[in-house]
Amino acid sequence: MSRDAIAGLVVFAASVVLFALTLDLKDSPLVPVGPGFYPRIVLGLTALLSLGLVVGELLGRPRRQPPDAGLRDVEAPVAPAARPNYLLVALSFGVFGLYCAALPTLGFRIATFAYVFGSSVLLSRPRSAKGWAGALVLGLATSFLTWLIFERELSVLLPRGRWTDF
C-alpha cells in the first residue's frame, strides 16, 4: 500500500470521527444554521476525497512513468533537491495575521479582497498585465462570492469595518 493510500485512510478515519462529534452540537434557535453545519460540510468532503484516494489506489490506477523510464541504464545528471522556502511560509503567515488584524477595521469584503489578492501575488508573482488582472479578479470574485453565500444566502453576519461600515 502506498503512502498516499495510508494517508487517505488516516484522513478518512479522522474525518469520520470528527464528523460524528459534530452530531452532538446543539442547535441554537436564534440562527437558521446550527454550529455543526459548516464542519459537517468540510469533514464530509474531506472524508469523501480521502476515500477516493484510497479507492483509486485499491483499483490499481496506473502509475505515471518518468519520461526517462526506458533509459535507466544511461547515467543522467541528478538535479539538486529543491530547498524549502521558509521565508515564503513566514510571509504567508504574516499576511494572514494582517488579514485577521484588518477585519475589524476594514470589514470582511475589503480585507478579504486584499488578503486573497496579496496572497495570490505573494505565492505566484504575476509576470504580465494578464496575470495582474487574474489576481485582481480572483480577489474580487472570492470576496464577493463568499460574502454573497454567507451573508445573503446563509444569513451569517460577517464583520463590518469600523472605518468603512462595509
N, C-alpha and C positions, 0 to 999 in steps of 0.2 A: 504494500500500500504506500502511495507517495505521500510526501509532506503536505501537499495540497488536500488530499483526502483526509488525512489526520486532522489538519487544521479545520477543515469543513465539519468533521464530526464534533470537534471540541466547541466550535462556534454554534453549531446546531444545538448541542446539549445545553450550553449556557443560555441560548435564546429561549429554549423551551422552558427551562427552569424560571428564568426571569419573567417570561410571559405568564406563567402560572401564578407567580407572585403578584402580578398586576390585577388578577381577578379578585383579590381581597381588598382592593382600594374601594373606599366608599364614595358613591356619587354625591355631589352637592346639589341641592335643589335650586341654588342660585345661578348656576351656569348650565347651558344646554349640553355641554360636552364634559364628561367626567374626567378625573385626573388620570385614569388609565388609558384613555383613548389614544393619545399620541404614542406613548410607549408600546402599546399593543401593535400599532401600525409598524413602527420601526422594528420591533422584535419579530413580528410576523414576517416582514420582508427579509430580515436578516436570516431567519431560520429557513425560509424558502430558498434563498440564494445559496446558503451554505449546503443545504440538502442537494441542490442542483450540482454543486461542485463534487459532492460525494458520488451522486448517481452518475455523473459524467465520467468519473474515474472508474466506477464499477462496470460501466458499459464498455470500457476499453476504448475511449476516444483515441484516435490516432495521435501519436506524439509527433510534434514537428521536428524534423531533422535539421541540424545546422547546415548552412549552404555548402560547407566543405565535407559533408558526411562521406562522400566517396573517395576523399583524398587523405585518409587517415595515415597512410604510410609516408606522406610527404611532410617534412618539418615546416611548420608555419610559425611565423613570429607570434609571440604571445603578447596580447595587448595588456597594458597595466590596468589593474583593477581601479575602478572609479572610487575616489575618496569621498567619504560622507561630507556633506556640506552643512556643518554645524551652524555656521553663520546664518544661512538661509532659514534653518529651523528656528533659531533665536529671533530673527527678524519677523518670521511669521507669527510667533507667539506675541511679539511686541505689537504687531499690527492688530492682532486680535484683542490685546489688552487695551489699545487705544480705542477700538470699536466699543468695547464694554464701557469705557470711561465716557465716550461721546454720546452714548444712548440717551442719558437723561437730559443732556444739553441740546443736542441736535434732533433728537427723536428717531424713531425706528427707520423711517423711509430714507432720510438723508444719510444717517450713519451707516445703514446697510448698503446703500449705493456706494458710499465712499469706501467701505470695507471690501466689498466684492471687487470693485474697480481696482483698488490698491493692491489687493492680494493677487488678482489676475496679472497685473503689471509686474509685481514683485516676483512671482513664480515663473513667468514667461514674458520677458520684456518684448513688447511689440517692435517689429523692425520696419513697419510701413504704416502709412495712414490707415490702410485697411485693418491692420492689427489693432491700432489705437481705437478705431471705430468699433471693432468687435468687442474690445474690453469695455468700452462705454455702453454699448448695447447690452452686454452681459450684466453690468452693474444695474442699469435701469430696469431691465426685464426681471432680474432677481428681486430687486427691491419692490417693484410694483406687483408682481405676481404673488410674492409672499404676503404682502400687505392685503391684497385682494382676497386671497384664500383665507387667511387667518381672521382678519378683521371684518370683512364683509360677509363671507360665507359661513365661517365657524363662530362668529361673534366673540372672538378672543381680542381683548383690548391690548393694543401694542403701545409701547412708550411714546408719548408726545414730548417734543423738545421744549425746554423752558425758554429757549431763545426764539424758537420758530412756531411753537404750538401746532406743529405739523406732524 
